[in-house]
Amino acid sequence: MNGVFGAGVQIAFDPMLPFWAIGLLAGVGALLVGFGLWHRARGSGWRTLALILGLLALLDPALVNETRRYAKDVALVVVDDSTSQTLAGRPAQTEAALKALQEAGARLPDLDLRIVRTGKTGGEGTALMGALDRALEDVPRQRFAGSVLITDGQVHDVPADLSALPGPIHTLLTGAPGEGDRRLVILSSPSFALVDKPALFSFRVEEPAGGDATVPVTIQLDGAETRALNVPANQDVAVEIAPRHGGQSVVEIATPPGPRELTVQNNRAALTVNGIRDRLRVLLISGEPHPGERTWRNLLKADPSVDLVHFTILRPADRVMDLTPVNELSLIAFPIRELFEVKLNEFDLIIFDRYRRRNSLIPATYLQAVANYVERGGAVLEVAAPAFATNQGLFSSPIGAILPGQPTGKLLEGPFRPEVTALGWRHPVTQGLDGAGFPQTGAPPSWGRWFRAVDVTAGRGQVVMTGPDASPLVILDRVGEGRVAQILSDQLWLWSRGYDGGGPQAELLRRLAHWLMKEPTLEEEDLVAAVRGEQLQITRRSLTPAPADQRRFVTVTDPDGSTRNVTLTERNGVATSTAALAGPGVYRLAEGNLQRVIAVGTVNPKEMSDVRATETVLQPVSAATGGAIQWLRDGIPDLRRVEPGRTTSGRGWIGLPERRDYDITGLTRLPLLPAWLMLLLAGGALGMAWWREGR
């Protein structure tokens, strides 16, 4: 006992010779004495006494008295403070049990009862055993009396090898056996999926009521697309969900509360899947060989995600009498029917580069098919040649119905530098292009000059760049479900050659192509959120500036359902702000008609996947360490001290073994017999043996 001194008396030896030498002498002496006893020689008893006294003299026995200071035994009470412990009256049970244990520990003077509160470990579940292990780092094992866990039994770090656990480990369970809670269990979900290709997700709705009942389930994709299902309870269900865009998509699966519920938090799960675009198929039709043709090919071939099909019309049908040698012509006929009838819908983008209509090389019915393809969601980019200003241009074909720029019949010639319009400074295709200048300061573009453009009237669409005399140069438009873009000059290739300083030709064409193919990062009206440390970075892009007397704000819905308004600061068409994160989960952002969903951290914490109180998880721990599991619903057990090796639990009580560890604070040594006296007595015994033999 700490602060209480006791005495320990024992006999100790301080040998004059090594034990092996004393043992050797004892063996030789025993043989001699035994030989005498065997032959019944006179004086053998005195010789035996002399041998014993001599050996005792060599061992030098003494009476040692230890003054001991007994130390308190250490016991740990580990309290589970995880989220599941906040449900169904468990906090009251926990605090009542903890108070009773503290009072019992105070009544035991030989026990140091230490309290450890833990369990708040984020999305990895309740780590009670890890907390116990850390608390034992400064506790001597010879003083450890045992531990008591106050928990609902949902512990997620029980080791596979239980042999190293110090015992006993008792468990006091909160909650009640047989609790019911409907919960959604995710069985499998892909991390990646192809855009617009179905990916398989599987889940199960566990309903404690059992039976063959069906339960309603709703599935949302990015907070907008909703599907309602009725699925059988307690059975695995597989559904196909296709991401609609590249990058992260959030899939939410939810079921309403059941007849028996502890929490509805595990009735919902949020899954993230990264959409990956399959190889983009691009059809490039060059109306004639020209210096910029190689620029297109190099750009598209350099992108490993692009599958390019390129045809150049070397000799059209109206030039059958030219003198070009046959061996210099392509031996592959232009597969008009295969491209525009059979495989048209397989292409993500069609580019007409300096194309002109020549005696119906591509029949009007096929050009109409291209227009219909755009209406259904396809994309067309036209790079206009001088022929666009004449009746040989595409505007005079069925495709003209989808083109935003109507030619005036004039060809504008002379040096000019393309300029980004005020709208273009806000549009993601042309915003921030290198060399575009600074309209706020009036600085002109620094990129190279072009020398020719087709004059058009922009009947619709968005003019993001202008040419000579502020005429439209780059026009973007949405047609039906698809998109169209026009570059009204065939001299973009001058930038790629570095003429007059060159320009951002590759970046402009890359953005154009990806905008046409509906890349989310190039949407004109967009709301984006990203996690930066402990902040939510919000970006709102719009072609329409906010009114001068108003500021944009975004409504943020936190995972717990609470909402807040975040004010944005606008600059150059992009409004940004930051919002503090309120913990892991699914955040919803809304501004006008735009909505976005972002998953932050662990949105499906293991801690809340199953909140039913159970003794199953910790049963092996109790069995391996000699502890007990008792439900607090049946009453708080008494805390007792027990003798080592005795049973550590019983009806209504749990026990902690007494270790009785001590420190020696003093030592006194009292020789039993002086060595000289022992040797004198041994000599006397030998004298008596000699006298007995002489008679």
Secondary structure, DSSP 4 states (H G I P E B T S, - for coil): -TT-EEEEEEEEE--SS-HHHHHHHHHHHHHHHHHHHHTT-TTHHHHHHHHHHHHHHHH-EEEEEEEEEEPPEEEEEEEE-SGGGGSTTHHHHHHHHHHHHHHHHHT-TTEEEEEEEE---GGG---HHHHHHHHGGGS-GGGEEEEEEEE-S--S---S--TT--S-EEEEE-S-TT----EEEEEE--SEEETTS-EEEEEEEE-TT-TT-EEEEEEEETTTEEEEEEEETTSEEEEEE---SSEEEEEEEE----SS-S-SGGGEEEEEEEEEPPPEEEEEEESS--TTHHHHHHHHHH-TTEEEEEEE-SS-GGGTTS---GGGS-SS---HHIIIIISGGG-SEEEEES----TTSS-HHHHHHHHHHHHTT-EEEEE--GGGGSTTSGGGSGGGGG-SEEEEEEEEEEEE--EE-TTTTTSTTTTT-TT--BTTTTBPP-S--EEEEEEEEE-SSEEEEE-GGG-EEEEEEEETTEEEEEE--S-THHHHTTGGG---HHHHHHHHHHHHTT-GGG-SSEEEEEEETTEEEEEEE-SSPPPTT---EEEEE-TTS-EEEEE-EEETTEEEEEEE--SSEEEEEEETTEEEEEEES-SS-GGGT-----STTTHHHHHHHT--EEEGGG-PPEEEEE-TTS--EETTEEEEE----EEEEEEEEEESS-HHHHHHHHHHHHHHHHHHHH-
